Amino acid sequence: MSISLLSHALEKECPELAEKIAMLRKDDPHFVRLLAAHDEVDSQITSDEAGTRQRLDDATLQQLKLRRCQLKDELYKIASNGSGNPCS
């Protein structure tokens, strides 16, 4: 299975916010830091799920998934001006 199919990249999951995300990438250092943290956690999870790295134990994988969801919530709120919740 392709890693790109497993990815939960914000732009992929929220295409309606693509323009806003692009703008925030240029203008908001806090958003950029959060997005980098999200992408790093997402990469760890997708690599584990694709079997391209040593498998994580279940507890670690669940912690990473929770962290990814928390980061996505925060990013989504910034990009959508506080409306909605992508992990509900």
Secondary structure as GFF3:
##gff-version 3
##sequence-region A 1 88
A	DSSP	alpha_helix	3	6	.	.	.	ID=ss1
A	DSSP	alpha_helix	10	13	.	.	.	ID=ss2
A	DSSP	three_ten_helix	15	17	.	.	.	ID=ss3
A	DSSP	alpha_helix	18	27	.	.	.	ID=ss4
A	DSSP	alpha_helix	29	50	.	.	.	ID=ss5
A	DSSP	alpha_helix	58	79	.	.	.	ID=ss6
###
